[in-house]
Amino acid sequence: MKPLMLQGHERAITQIKYNREGDLLFSAAKDSKPNVWWSLNGERLGTFNGHGGVVWCLDVDWQTINLITGGGDSSCRLWDLETGKNIATIKTNSSVRTCNFSYSAYQAAYTTDKAMGRPCEVSVIDTRTIDDSISTQTPILKWEITDTKVTSMVWGILDETLITGHEGGDLIQWDLRTGKKIQSIKEHTHQIHDMQLSRDGTMFITASKDQTAKLFDTSSLELLKEYKTERPVNSAALSPILDHVVLGGGQDAMEVTTTSTRQGKFDARFFHLVFEEEFGRIKGHFGPINSLAFHPDGKSYASGGEDGYVRVQSFDQSYFDYTFDYNRD
Amino acid sequence: MKSNMPVADEIQSSWADEVEIDQGALPPPSEVVENGLKIVTEYKYDNDNKKVKIVRTYKIEKRVVSKDIAKRKTWSKFGDSANDKPGPNPATTNVAEDVYMQFITSKEESQRPDDGELDGLKQQSSSVIFKCRTCQGDHWTTSCPFKHTQMAQTKANEAAKAAGIDSKATPTNKYVAPYLRDGGAGRGTGREPPGARDVAAIRISNLSNFAVEADLDDLVKGFGPVQKLYLAKEKSTGHCKGFAYVHFKFRADAAKAIQTLNGHGYDHLILNVEWSKPPQNN
């Protein structure tokens, strides 16, 4: 299929996400304006103007009413999706690296970088009523992480836990009733750039700079599967309908100028969820892929790259016809 | 609930083009809807000031979607898109070229040429990519330890040749020109004229203008006893004309000299050394 190329950003894409129904696609980039698109025809619905720098992360609630973004201008912002208005701005002490609504959207969590003499902090805020009062609200829970900073985050099952992925490759599960560490594992050796939940939330996949992506159980943090590549993995997503995993990555942005597109290996790679084997790739970007997302119907996926483009690629029939050969013995 | 897709109802030219339309030079844009297709035609000037007709064909699809999604379709655009017309704006949304998934099996994976090439490159860059022209060692020609010793140079060359022949013993798929086969041994001799078998004379060309007999003597005396040495000179200036003839006492020495000196860099020039051709009826 012909992919849609969305050129709404002037700089590298940092994160893209679909809303729950998949009719809207959100993209954040290193320029200051996150975008929202209709995923079906690639029409841009609007931009969220207000940030003063890089936007590192975004998340949309399950009802598609509000958007939360965090950026390098030391602020975490809440937006009204219908009008694109900035409802509340939470000032933080350093740049916001990750932000996520809980599934119910009663709470949201964000983490800040270890910078400007401030430690890395995790904050949980109450988002049951979203209005300007959030700007001045004190977080309902807040704790510091002293060793390595948080680079990715997901909410655990039933909004009871929070799982953070760290710069050093650690994964930590936090109890949200107390803000205490439940368990900590270190399966990756380098930074965990991205974490995404499976459709039912029982598993999540991590993408790490140590050139692997790994599948974990959300409640026990048990390592289930491992997908190996020969390049840093920036993002990984799980197909909602098939046992497929898509991995995106490529060389570090700073080394890209020394390689051709073919050598840089900027294609999206599809692995079988269970057999951990690669079965297909899709080319497109001419820079590393920074963020990937499956459409919730599993019939298309979107990727955002260091080249500043978001590509929405619908799968051909051959993708659905493909069966993975294996021995039943 | 039925909802009309937000496809382009009207694509109008940008304000820049409207000015031109005001001048009455361009036909007005038109829009035709038929058979579920919408064809938008507009005219504008391109960079070369030529009139361009742009035809965009949109397929109008009706889809049944959930209530929430249908409601969101009615949202009006905001932010930088606030002034966009309904339908995708070509400035931000484009259709890229077809891209197909490449299916691979694990077997192919292990021997992908792509990777092989890469690894080859990597190895090369991690070892040495330059080679001494004199002795094939891993240093620059100018810093060759054999630089000033002609005899040593010859030896080094022979060693390199021997190594070259060894490596040639392994079969390769590459085409090798006939005169380069067997480690390039036939390089000079291949072109040897049949009638000149008993002559041990060689012709050295591409010499520097400032070469004198002593230089030539230095160059060739390492190969064996020399019978006669002739350096062609310009009569008026006394400068070298660029070529010279050397008669060796033994044919084997001459062959060695050709092998060694042909292609050898001397005074910033690459020497061309071959068998001297017999004089032609003069």
Interface residues (C-beta under 8 A of the other chain):
Chain A: M1 K2 P3 L4 M5 L6 Q7 G8 E21 D23 L24 K33 W37 W38 L40 N41 G42 E43 R44 L45 G46 T47 F48 N49 Q63 T64 L81 E82 T83 G84 K85 E230 R262 Q263 F270 E277 E278 F279 G280 R281 I282 K283 G284 R311 Q313 F315 D316 S318 Y319 Y322 D325
Chain B: M5 P6 V7 R63 V65 S66 D68 I69 R72 K73 W75 K77 F78 G79 D80 S81 A82 D84 G87 P88 N89 A91 T92 T93 N94 V95 A96 E97 D98 V99 Y100 M101 Q102 F103 I104 T105 S106 E109 D114 D115 L118
